[in-house]
Amino acid sequence: MKTTIIYEAPQVLLDFLGYMQTVKGKSPKTVDEYYTDLRTFFRYFKYSKKLVPESAAFEEISIKDVNIELIEKITLTDIYEYLNYLLVERKNNAATRARKISSLKSFFNYLVNKVGLLKNDPTKDLDMPKRKASLPKFLTLEQSISLLNCVKGPYKERDYCILTLFLNCGMRLSELVGINLSDIRSDNTLKLTGKGNKERIVYLNKACLLALEKYKKVRPKSNLKDRNALFISRLNKRISPKTVQFIVKKYLEDIGLDNQGYSVHKLRHTAATLMYQYGEVDIRVLKDILGHTNLGTTEIYTHLSNKQIQKAISSNPLSNIKR
C-alpha cells in the first residue's frame, strides 16, 4: 500500500489500515491520517495507564506492543478523558477532535463487526464534538476573473487551464492531478475519480473546452514519464499536488489575495458558490457535480446564499429607521 508514512504499528492496526485502503477504498492520505490519529490515542492510553515511564517523551512512545488484550481494556471513560486531553493539552479544535474520534469509531467498528476480534465497542455511545458551523471562503466573480486574467509565463496555457477547470467544475486537487487524456470524452464530458475511487462525470463548458484545446497544443509530447497524464510538470512527469498548490498560491498573490486564507480548495468553494448564486442550480444537482456523498455537505452553499440575503436586507438605508 502506497503511503507517505512508515507505519510503526502492531499487526492489528496494520490489518485495519490495509482494510481501509483496499476494501473501503480510502486514499493513502486518509489512511495516513487514520494511522497518526490512532497512534496518538494509543500513546495517550499507554501513558495515562502508566504503561511507560513517566519521563517518556510522548512522541517517542512505541505502540508496536499494543494487542487485543490491551485494546479490550479501553472504556468509554478512557475515551472521554482522551477527548479532554486533546482539548486541554493539545489545543485541538472541534474539527480535529471530531476527526480523531471518527478514526477511533472506524477502528472499533472494524474490530467488532468486520473481524470479530472484540465483543464490545466502547465508542458506540460516544458523542462527537460539536463543530462550529462556518461558511466556506470563496472568491467573488470579479476576483475569479482577475485570477484568470493574471496568468502569464512559459506555462500560461497549462496554468490557465488548471484554474479554469477548478473555477468551472469545482473539482478537488487530487481529482485534477489525476486527470488522464483518456478521461476527456468525445461528448465534451470529463471523468473524474474522487474520494474512495468513486467516479463521476462532469460536463465541460465552452471556457473549459477552449482552455483544454489551447493547452493540448503546447502540452509536451516527448520524453514523458506518464504519457496519459493531462497536466505535465516542467520535469515532464504528471504534475504533483504540491506544484498545483504553488501555482495557485502564486497567482492569488499576484491579485493581492495572499495571506487571506485562500487556497486551492477555496477555488472549489468558489465554483460551487458561483454555480449556486448565478446559475440557479438545484442543490441536488450541485451535490452530484461536486461529488458529495451527503446532501448535508452541499447545503452549506444554501446557507451562504441566505447569509447574503440577510446582509442585503440589513444594508437597506431604511433598516435603522425607527418611528
SESE-795570 format. One line per field, with one value per residue (C-alpha): residue in one letter; x, y, z. Coordinates in steps of 0.2 Angstrom, whole numbers, plus 5000, padded with zeros to 4 digits. Example, Ala and Ser with C-alpha at 12.3 -4.5 7.8 and 13.67 -1.06 7.14 Angstrom:
2
code (a s)
xx (5062 5068)
yy (4978 4995)
zz (5039 5036)
//
This chain:
323
code (m k t t i i y e a p q v l l d f l g y m q t v k g k s p k t v d e y y t d l r t f f r y f k y s k k l v p e s a a f e e i s i k d v n i e l i e k i t l t d i y e y l n y l l v e r k n n a a t r a r k i s s l k s f f n y l v n k v g l l k n d p t k d l d m p k r k a s l p k f l t l e q s i s l l n c v k g p y k e r d y c i l t l f l n c g m r l s e l v g i n l s d i r s d n t l k l t g k g n k e r i v y l n k a c l l a l e k y k k v r p k s n l k d r n a l f i s r l n k r i s p k t v q f i v k k y l e d i g l d n q g y s v h k l r h t a a t l m y q y g e v d i r v l k d i l g h t n l g t t e i y t h l s n k q i q k a i s s n p l s n i k r)
xx (5000 5007 5009 5019 5022 5032 5020 5027 5012 5006 4998 4980 4982 4991 4977 4965 4974 4975 4957 4953 4963 4960 4942 4934 4944 4952 4966 4984 4982 4967 4975 4990 4978 4970 4987 4993 4976 4976 4995 4991 4977 4987 5002 4990 4982 4999 5005 4989 4989 5007 5012 5028 5040 5033 5048 5045 5043 5026 5031 5043 5031 5030 5013 5020 5016 4998 4987 4969 4971 4976 4963 4949 4953 4948 4932 4921 4928 4945 4940 4931 4947 4957 4945 4949 4967 4965 4956 4966 4984 4985 4973 4964 4949 4932 4935 4952 4944 4929 4941 4951 4935 4929 4946 4943 4925 4930 4944 4932 4919 4931 4937 4919 4909 4921 4934 4926 4941 4931 4914 4910 4913 4917 4914 4896 4888 4901 4895 4905 4912 4901 4908 4906 4897 4907 4904 4916 4928 4927 4932 4919 4915 4926 4941 4939 4940 4955 4964 4961 4967 4983 4990 5007 5024 5031 5017 5002 4992 4993 4991 4976 4968 4971 4962 4948 4944 4945 4933 4921 4920 4923 4935 4946 4965 4968 4955 4963 4981 4973 4965 4971 4970 4958 4947 4942 4927 4921 4904 4913 4912 4926 4928 4934 4940 4935 4936 4935 4939 4921 4920 4908 4906 4906 4901 4914 4908 4915 4928 4935 4934 4944 4957 4960 4961 4974 4984 4984 4993 5008 5007 5024 5023 5040 5051 5036 5036 5017 5011 4992 4993 4984 4994 5013 5026 5042 5051 5040 5030 5012 5010 5010 4998 5012 5016 4997 4996 5011 5004 4988 4996 5007 4993 4982 4997 4998 4980 4983 4974 4989 4989 4970 4966 4963 4969 4966 4951 4944 4943 4931 4921 4921 4915 4901 4896 4895 4885 4873 4871 4872 4866 4851 4857 4847 4856 4854 4862 4876 4879 4882 4894 4904 4904 4897 4891 4879 4867 4871 4888 4882 4869 4882 4880 4862 4866 4879 4866 4854 4868 4870 4851 4852 4866 4857 4842 4852 4861 4844 4846 4829 4834 4838 4824 4813 4796)
yy (5000 5017 5028 5044 5037 5022 5013 5008 4998 4982 4969 4973 4991 4987 4975 4989 5001 4989 4985 5004 5006 4990 4986 5004 5012 5026 5036 5034 5052 5047 5030 5040 5051 5035 5029 5046 5048 5030 5031 5047 5038 5023 5033 5043 5027 5019 5035 5038 5020 5021 5008 5018 5028 5045 5053 5045 5058 5057 5057 5043 5031 5015 5007 4991 4981 4986 4970 4964 4961 4979 4986 4976 4986 5003 5010 5025 5034 5032 5040 5055 5058 5057 5070 5081 5079 5084 5099 5105 5099 5098 5113 5103 5112 5103 5098 5090 5081 5075 5068 5058 5051 5046 5036 5028 5023 5016 5006 4998 4995 4985 4975 4971 4970 4966 4954 4949 4952 4962 4959 4977 4994 5007 5021 5015 5028 5041 5059 5068 5085 5099 5108 5126 5129 5140 5147 5142 5156 5159 5172 5184 5184 5199 5191 5175 5184 5194 5177 5171 5187 5187 5171 5173 5165 5150 5138 5150 5139 5125 5136 5145 5128 5122 5137 5136 5118 5122 5138 5130 5112 5113 5098 5093 5095 5076 5074 5087 5080 5063 5068 5057 5062 5047 5054 5068 5061 5065 5071 5086 5077 5073 5058 5062 5050 5056 5050 5032 5029 5035 5040 5054 5063 5082 5092 5104 5121 5132 5140 5123 5116 5131 5131 5112 5115 5128 5119 5102 5112 5116 5101 5091 5075 5068 5061 5059 5049 5047 5049 5048 5062 5078 5090 5089 5097 5105 5089 5080 5070 5071 5087 5085 5092 5102 5110 5115 5122 5133 5138 5144 5152 5162 5169 5173 5183 5192 5198 5203 5189 5181 5178 5179 5161 5157 5141 5128 5121 5138 5138 5123 5133 5147 5136 5129 5146 5154 5140 5141 5160 5164 5148 5144 5126 5114 5109 5090 5094 5103 5088 5077 5090 5091 5073 5074 5059 5068 5082 5090 5093 5103 5113 5124 5134 5137 5144 5155 5162 5165 5175 5186 5189 5194 5206 5214 5217 5224 5236 5244 5263 5261 5247 5258 5270 5270 5278)
zz (5000 4994 5009 5015 5032 5038 5049 5066 5072 5078 5066 5072 5067 5050 5046 5049 5038 5024 5026 5025 5009 4999 5004 5009 4995 5006 4999 5005 5013 5023 5028 5035 5045 5052 5057 5066 5075 5082 5086 5096 5105 5110 5115 5127 5133 5137 5146 5156 5162 5167 5155 5150 5162 5167 5160 5142 5128 5121 5103 5106 5114 5104 5100 5092 5108 5108 5106 5108 5126 5129 5117 5127 5142 5134 5141 5136 5151 5144 5128 5136 5146 5129 5122 5137 5134 5115 5120 5135 5132 5113 5110 5096 5089 5087 5069 5073 5088 5078 5065 5078 5086 5069 5067 5083 5079 5062 5071 5084 5071 5061 5076 5082 5066 5052 5060 5077 5087 5100 5108 5114 5106 5118 5105 5102 5113 5110 5106 5093 5097 5092 5077 5074 5058 5047 5029 5016 5010 4991 4978 4971 4952 4950 4959 4949 4933 4939 4944 4926 4918 4928 4921 4912 4910 4900 4906 4904 4894 4907 4922 4914 4910 4928 4935 4923 4927 4946 4944 4932 4938 4957 4957 4971 4970 4969 4955 4945 4946 4942 4926 4911 4892 4891 4904 4892 4882 4864 4871 4880 4897 4909 4920 4937 4951 4968 4986 4988 4970 4965 4948 4941 4925 4924 4908 4901 4896 4882 4894 4899 4881 4874 4888 4886 4867 4869 4882 4872 4858 4869 4880 4880 4869 4870 4885 4896 4911 4911 4893 4898 4912 4906 4916 4914 4925 4919 4923 4910 4923 4930 4939 4958 4970 4978 4962 4958 4976 4972 4955 4963 4978 4966 4955 4971 4977 4960 4963 4981 4989 4998 5017 5017 5019 5001 4993 4980 4990 4990 4971 4973 4985 4973 4959 4969 4976 4958 4951 4965 4965 4947 4939 4950 4951 4961 4977 4972 4955 4964 4975 4960 4952 4967 4971 4989 4997 5008 5004 5020 5015 4999 5009 5016 5000 5003 5020 5011 5000 5015 5023 5008 5008 5026 5023 5008 5018 5033 5021 5016 5021 5029 5040 5055 5054 5069 5072)
//
